[in-house]
Amino acid sequence: MQRRSGGRFVGFPEHWRDLVAAADRERTPAERDAPPRVAVVLHVHYPELLPGLVERLRSVPEPFDLVVTVTEGVDVAVDTSALDLVRRVVVLPIENRGRDVLPLVSVVNAGLLDGYDAVLKVHTKRSAWRADHESLQGSGADWRDELLDAVLGDRDQVARVIEALRHTDAGMVTSGASIVGAEHWGADEHGVRSLLRRLELEDLVIDLRFPAGSVYWTKGFVLRGLRALRMDRDDFPDERGEIDGTTAHAVERLLGVLTVESGLTVSAVDDLPARRPEPAVRAELVPFYLPQFHTFPENDAWWGAGFTEWTNVTRAVPDYHGHAQPMLPGALGFYDLHRDEVRAAQTRLARDAGIGAFMYYHYWFAGKRLMDMPLERLAASDTDQRFCVMWANEDWTRTWDGRGDSVLIAQDYDQVPAEDFIDHLLPLLGDPRWFRIRGAAVIAVYRPAHLPDHRATIAEWRRRADAAGVGPLHVLGVDVGAVFDGLDADGIEDSGLDGLMGFPPHNHEWHWKEQGQLGVRPDFAGRILSYRGTADGAISRLRLPEGYGAVAPGVMVGFDNTARRQLAPDVWYGANPFTFRRWLAEAVRSAERVTPDAPVVFLNAWNEWAEGAVLEPTERYGATYLDAVASVGAR
């Protein structure tokens, strides 16, 4: 599968923009402030079936938006006057290609399903070909009615489906008789594998389970993840009436595969998963936050005027076929943290996803602070964003990982003792937005054993915080292992720390990826690891009764430091929002079970763009990773 390069991916007819803008202008102020959380996507090819479908939509029990795609050349009037709960209606013409699936993919690519908890996907379905297959019971009309009875039976039934999509592990819901498995691979496995290659999941072991018929309810996250495939009209060749083996058939099966990979179920309406009991305390989700997206004098001196982290990000090039580099920003653009509105936008995105606080990387070298402007500006603002810090107590070097010989600025504990680190934090610790665990202000230390005497240092921090009236402290070490001056979890009680926090890929399983079929550049000197292998290893540990013990779970969005290392990076192949969601869900369950009074899960990371660990919107995925977070938190 050749990776597209150059230009900006669109993936939908651009004339739709005007039609969507016109529909948006029809929204009332109240609808703009509180838009519906349910959407219906309806594709029309057989216009005579549309009135019956619209009538069925009376079963949707709460306000919803309606997106109607219509095959070009089909003359149809969409009359929604009988639908008392419909809000925005958008009617979008599209060429007759890819059946009802290219229209759906185009709607996803256009961002028209962003923000919805639950989505109903229906179409004017005939399936006349069933009459020629004796092994299939019932006509196309019978099948259509069976599917519609399941997804639009009555308001009570539909309310139960929406409730399950919001608050259980239900990912896709349809008629039980239409949920099928490997016996229905047909000629489509190659097509599914080809599409999975775009997510670097081509070797996935698939226990196929999917909703045949392309009529279903789904979590919004599942459909929005299709954006990552970067599919457009060219992926859907002209058809000649095939009943199998097309791209549309492959996507139909792929949706079931990705649902299961996300840790979600493909469920019959009559067999929805039970809602788990609410935990006494919900897990806090805390991503690490890199404050280097602004200019400051030291970077200008070391790397050249105007240098920011974006400079590294944009110089990355692919190291193998399909390697998604450079990794480019989505909705927030190439932002500058001098601008307060950037922090406000990040706060809104985090809050909508259920993220509790940001842990800022904090740089303090013998009394000298670097990159402290974003945190200081946050503290001076009224932005409703909780925060805490991780002291990155390592030398700043030209190799970026604290292990190089070319030191730009060192951690010199002889010049200024490590005990003094706490002093400049004392005013911030009094801020009511400082993130606390069991009432204690959280401070993390990246390399605790790097301190000359970490026990004495931490004890002095606690004393000074108490004396200043901003204690107590909850001091965490980062679980990075001995090679990075980390501490063993077994010795936490005598360390002065309150615990460790997970920081994958450190101290997690590394599974090497065979490079032979990847088309790796001849001069490549890096390492390629399996993201799914690391995730599966972490999930196995999280499922133990004790979870990670004294280590608060950490989940990695991805890791690929090509932007910094160029031809010698570490790349976790196959990082994707679906596997990430499954890992995160297990981490949340473990934290709520093991530490029920104060469950916390740390995320690597919010905006580590040059390391490929990014929750905020990207050009490739949009906000799908944030959708994954939100879908785990919603119960």
GIZIKA-V906153 format. One record per pair of residues at least 24 apart in sequence whose ideal C-beta (glycine too) atoms are under 7 Angstrom apart, sorted by the first residue. I is the first residue (numbers start at 1). GAP is how many residues later the second one is. D is the distance in whole Angstrom. If there is no record, write none. Layout:
# GIZIKA-V906153
I_GAP_D + I_GAP_D
This chain:
# GIZIKA-V906153
1_193_6 + 1_196_5 + 1_197_6 + 1_321_6 + 3_315_7 + 3_318_7 + 3_319_5 + 4_226_7 + 9_221_5 + 11_95_7 + 11_98_3 + 11_219_7 + 11_220_7 + 11_221_5 + 12_94_4 + 12_97_5 + 12_98_4 + 13_81_6 + 13_93_7 + 16_76_5 + 16_94_6 + 19_71_6 + 19_73_6 + 20_70_6 + 20_92_7 + 23_65_5 + 23_66_7 + 23_67_4 + 26_62_7 + 27_61_6 + 31_56_5 + 35_80_7 + 36_27_4 + 36_28_5 + 36_29_5 + 36_51_5 + 37_79_6 + 37_80_5 + 38_24_6 + 38_26_4 + 38_78_6 + 38_79_7 + 38_80_5 + 38_124_6 + 39_25_6 + 39_26_5 + 39_28_7 + 39_74_6 + 39_77_4 + 39_80_5 + 40_24_6 + 40_26_5 + 40_80_5 + 40_82_7 + 41_26_5 + 41_63_6 + 41_66_6 + 41_78_6 + 41_80_5 + 42_24_7 + 42_26_5 + 42_80_5 + 42_81_7 + 43_26_5 + 43_57_4 + 43_60_5 + 43_80_4 + 44_24_6 + 44_26_5 + 44_27_7 + 44_30_6 + 44_32_6 + 44_80_5 + 45_26_5 + 45_29_7 + 45_79_6 + 46_78_4 + 46_80_6 + 47_27_5 + 47_28_7 + 47_29_4 + 49_75_4 + 50_26_6 + 50_74_6 + 53_69_6 + 53_71_7 + 54_25_7 + 54_26_6 + 54_29_7 + 55_27_7 + 56_92_6 + 56_96_4 + 57_26_6 + 57_95_7 + 58_24_7 + 58_25_6 + 59_93_4 + 59_94_7 + 59_95_6 + 59_96_5 + 59_99_5 + 60_25_6 + 60_98_6 + 61_94_4 + 61_97_6 + 61_98_4 + 63_24_5 + 67_25_7 + 67_40_6 + 67_45_5 + 68_24_7 + 69_25_5 + 69_34_4 + 69_38_7 + 71_25_5 + 72_24_6 + 97_136_6 + 97_139_5 + 98_138_3 + 98_149_6 + 98_150_5 + 99_149_4 + 100_114_6 + 101_147_4 + 101_150_5 + 101_151_7 + 102_131_6 + 102_134_5 + 105_121_6 + 105_126_5 + 108_115_6 + 108_116_6 + 108_118_5 + 108_119_6 + 109_118_6 + 111_511_7 + 113_107_6 + 113_110_6 + 113_111_6 + 114_110_7 + 114_509_7 + 116_104_4 + 117_48_7 + 117_49_5 + 117_103_6 + 118_44_5 + 118_47_4 + 118_48_7 + 118_99_6 + 118_101_7 + 118_102_6 + 119_99_5 + 119_101_5 + 119_104_6 + 120_31_6 + 120_97_5 + 121_93_7 + 121_94_7 + 121_95_6 + 121_97_7 + 122_93_5 + 123_91_7 + 125_90_7 + 129_114_5 + 143_70_6 + 146_29_5 + 146_31_6 + 147_27_7 + 147_28_5 + 147_31_6 + 147_66_5 + 147_68_4 + 148_67_7 + 150_24_6 + 150_25_4 + 150_119_5 + 151_64_6 + 151_65_6 + 151_66_6 + 157_112_7 + 160_112_7 + 161_56_5 + 161_108_6 + 164_108_4 + 164_109_7 + 165_52_6 + 165_54_5 + 166_468_5 + 167_108_5 + 167_467_6 + 167_468_5 + 168_104_7 + 168_105_5 + 168_106_7 + 168_107_5 + 169_94_7 + 169_95_5 + 169_96_5 + 169_104_5 + 170_94_7 + 170_95_6 + 170_97_5 + 170_102_6 + 170_103_6 + 171_47_7 + 171_48_5 + 171_51_5 + 171_88_4 + 171_91_6 + 171_93_3 + 171_94_6 + 171_95_6 + 172_39_6 + 172_44_5 + 172_46_5 + 172_50_7 + 172_83_7 + 172_84_7 + 172_87_5 + 172_94_5 + 173_43_6 + 173_44_4 + 173_94_5 + 173_96_6 + 173_99_7 + 174_37_4 + 174_41_6 + 174_42_4 + 175_93_7 + 175_94_7 + 176_92_3 + 176_94_6 + 176_95_6 + 178_33_6 + 178_34_5 + 178_35_5 + 179_30_7 + 179_32_6 + 179_87_6 + 179_89_6 + 180_30_7 + 180_32_5 + 181_27_5 + 181_28_5 + 182_26_5 + 184_28_6 + 186_58_4 + 186_59_7 + 186_63_7 + 187_57_5 + 187_58_4 + 188_56_7 + 188_57_6 + 188_61_5 + 188_62_5 + 188_65_6 + 191_56_6 + 191_59_3 + 192_58_5 + 192_61_5 + 192_62_5 + 192_65_6 + 195_34_6 + 195_55_6 + 195_59_5 + 197_125_7 + 198_31_5 + 198_32_7 + 199_29_6 + 199_377_5 + 200_373_5 + 200_374_4 + 201_373_6 + 201_375_6 + 204_57_7 + 206_51_6 + 208_45_6 + 208_48_7 + 208_49_7 + 209_47_5 + 209_51_6 + 209_57_5 + 210_42_6 + 210_43_5 + 210_45_6 + 210_46_3 + 210_56_6 + 211_45_7 + 211_55_6 + 214_38_6 + 219_45_7 + 219_412_6 + 220_407_7 + 221_406_4 + 221_407_6 + 221_410_4 + 222_33_7 + 222_36_7 + 222_37_5 + 222_40_7 + 224_398_7 + 224_400_5 + 224_403_6 + 225_33_6 + 225_352_5 + 225_353_6 + 225_399_5 + 227_394_6 + 227_395_5 + 227_397_6 + 228_348_7 + 228_349_7 + 228_392_6 + 228_393_5 + 228_396_6 + 258_320_5 + 261_317_4 + 261_318_6 + 261_321_7 + 262_316_4 + 262_319_5 + 262_320_6 + 263_318_6 + 263_319_3 + 263_322_5 + 276_359_7 + 278_357_6 + 279_313_4 + 279_317_7 + 280_316_6 + 281_315_6 + 281_316_6 + 281_317_7 + 281_318_6 + 283_305_5 + 283_308_5 + 283_309_5 + 283_316_4 + 283_317_7 + 283_318_5 + 284_72_4 + 284_73_7 + 284_315_7 + 284_316_5 + 285_69_6 + 285_70_5 + 285_71_6 + 285_316_5 + 285_318_6 + 285_344_6 + 285_348_7 + 286_70_6 + 286_71_5 + 286_73_5 + 286_149_7 + 286_314_6 + 286_316_5 + 286_317_7 + 287_68_6 + 287_71_6 + 287_316_4 + 287_318_6 + 287_319_4 + 287_328_6 + 288_71_5 + 288_73_6 + 288_102_7 + 288_316_6 + 288_317_4 + 288_318_6 + 289_69_4 + 289_70_6 + 289_71_5 + 289_72_7 + 289_317_5 + 289_318_6 + 290_71_6 + 290_315_7 + 290_317_5 + 290_318_5 + 291_46_6 + 291_69_6 + 291_70_7 + 291_80_5 + 291_83_4 + 291_84_6 + 292_79_6 + 293_42_6 + 293_43_7 + 293_44_5 + 294_42_6 + 294_43_4 + 294_44_5 + 294_79_6 + 294_80_7 + 296_74_7 + 296_75_6 + 296_77_7 + 298_72_6 + 302_106_6 + 309_300_6 + 309_301_6 + 310_24_5 + 312_251_5 + 312_252_6 + 312_298_4 + 313_250_5 + 313_296_5 + 313_297_5 + 315_248_7 + 316_246_5 + 316_247_4 + 319_201_6 + 319_202_5 + 319_205_5 + 319_207_7 + 319_243_6 + 319_248_7 + 320_198_4 + 320_199_5 + 320_200_5 + 320_201_7 + 321_197_6 + 321_198_4 + 324_296_6 + 325_237_5 + 326_237_7 + 327_282_6 + 327_285_6 + 327_287_7 + 327_291_6 + 328_290_7 + 328_291_4 + 329_289_6 + 329_290_7 + 330_287_3 + 330_288_5 + 330_289_5 + 330_292_6 + 331_286_4 + 332_284_6 + 332_285_6 + 337_37_4 + 340_37_6 + 340_41_6 + 343_35_6 + 343_40_6 + 343_42_7 + 344_39_6 + 346_270_7 + 347_36_6 + 347_37_7 + 347_38_4 + 349_267_6 + 349_277_6 + 352_278_7 + 353_273_4 + 353_276_4 + 353_277_5 + 354_275_6 + 354_276_6 + 354_279_3 + 355_274_6 + 356_30_6 + 357_29_4 + 357_30_6 + 357_31_6 + 357_78_4 + 358_27_7 + 358_29_5 + 358_248_6 + 359_29_5 + 359_30_7 + 359_31_5 + 359_85_6 + 360_27_6 + 360_29_5 + 361_29_6 + 361_31_5 + 362_27_4 + 362_28_6 + 362_29_5 + 362_30_6 + 363_29_6 + 364_27_6 + 364_57_6 + 365_44_5 + 365_45_7 + 365_46_6 + 366_46_4 + 366_49_4 + 366_50_4 + 367_49_4 + 367_53_7 + 379_49_6 + 379_52_6 + 385_48_7 + 386_47_5 + 386_49_5 + 387_46_6 + 387_47_7 + 387_48_6 + 388_46_6 + 388_47_4 + 388_54_4 + 388_55_7 + 389_54_6 + 390_54_4 + 390_56_6 + 390_88_7 + 391_30_6 + 391_54_5 + 391_55_6 + 392_54_5 + 393_52_6 + 393_53_6 + 393_54_5 + 393_57_6 + 393_58_7 + 394_52_6 + 394_53_6 + 394_56_7 + 400_164_5 + 413_39_5 + 418_33_5 + 418_34_7 + 418_39_5 + 419_38_5 + 419_41_4 + 419_42_7 + 422_39_4 + 422_42_5 + 422_43_6 + 423_41_7 + 426_39_7 + 426_42_5 + 426_44_6 + 429_36_6 + 429_41_4 + 430_40_5 + 437_37_5 + 437_161_5 + 437_163_6 + 438_36_7 + 438_159_7 + 438_160_5 + 440_32_4 + 440_33_6 + 440_34_4 + 441_29_7 + 441_32_5 + 441_33_7 + 442_32_5 + 442_34_7 + 443_30_6 + 443_32_5 + 444_32_4 + 444_34_6 + 444_57_6 + 445_30_7 + 445_32_6 + 445_33_7 + 446_32_5 + 447_33_7 + 447_37_6 + 447_38_4 + 447_39_7 + 448_29_4 + 448_37_7 + 448_38_7 + 448_39_5 + 448_49_6 + 449_36_4 + 449_37_6 + 449_38_6 + 450_35_4 + 454_41_7 + 454_42_6 + 455_40_7 + 455_41_4 + 458_38_4 + 458_39_7 + 459_37_6 + 474_24_5 + 476_24_6 + 476_25_5 + 478_25_5 + 479_24_6 + 479_27_6 + 479_28_5 + 479_72_5 + 480_26_4 + 480_27_7 + 481_25_6 + 481_26_5 + 489_60_6 + 489_61_5 + 489_62_5 + 492_58_5 + 499_51_5 + 499_53_6 + 500_50_6 + 500_51_4 + 501_50_7 + 501_51_5 + 501_53_6 + 501_101_5 + 502_46_6 + 502_49_5 + 502_50_6 + 502_51_5 + 502_52_2 + 502_100_6 + 503_51_5 + 503_101_6 + 504_30_7 + 504_34_7 + 504_50_5 + 504_51_7 + 504_52_4 + 504_100_6 + 505_29_6 + 505_51_6 + 505_54_6 + 505_67_7 + 508_26_5 + 508_29_6 + 508_30_6 + 509_24_6 + 509_25_6 + 509_28_3 + 510_24_7 + 513_60_5 + 523_44_6 + 524_43_6 + 525_42_5 + 525_43_5 + 526_39_6 + 526_41_7 + 526_42_5 + 526_43_4 + 526_44_6 + 526_45_6 + 527_43_5 + 528_43_5 + 528_45_5 + 529_41_7 + 529_42_7 + 529_43_5 + 529_44_7 + 530_43_6 + 530_44_6 + 531_27_7 + 531_41_4 + 531_42_6 + 531_43_4 + 531_44_4 + 531_48_7 + 532_42_5 + 532_47_5 + 534_38_6 + 535_44_5 + 535_48_4 + 538_45_6 + 539_44_6 + 539_47_5 + 542_44_5 + 542_45_6 + 542_48_4 + 543_43_7 + 546_48_6 + 547_43_4 + 547_46_7 + 547_47_4 + 552_39_7 + 552_48_5 + 552_50_6 + 553_34_4 + 553_37_6 + 553_38_5 + 553_48_5 + 554_48_4 + 554_50_6 + 555_28_5 + 555_29_5 + 555_32_5 + 555_46_6 + 555_48_6 + 556_48_5 + 556_57_6 + 557_46_7 + 557_47_6 + 557_48_7 + 557_56_5 + 557_57_6 + 557_58_6 + 557_68_6 + 558_54_5 + 558_55_6 + 559_52_6 + 559_53_6 + 559_54_6 + 560_51_7 + 560_52_3 + 561_49_6 + 561_50_5 + 561_51_7 + 563_47_4 + 564_46_5 + 577_44_6 + 577_47_4 + 577_48_5 + 577_51_5 + 580_45_7 + 580_48_6 + 581_47_4 + 581_50_7 + 581_51_6 + 584_44_7 + 584_45_7 + 584_48_5 + 585_47_5 + 588_44_6
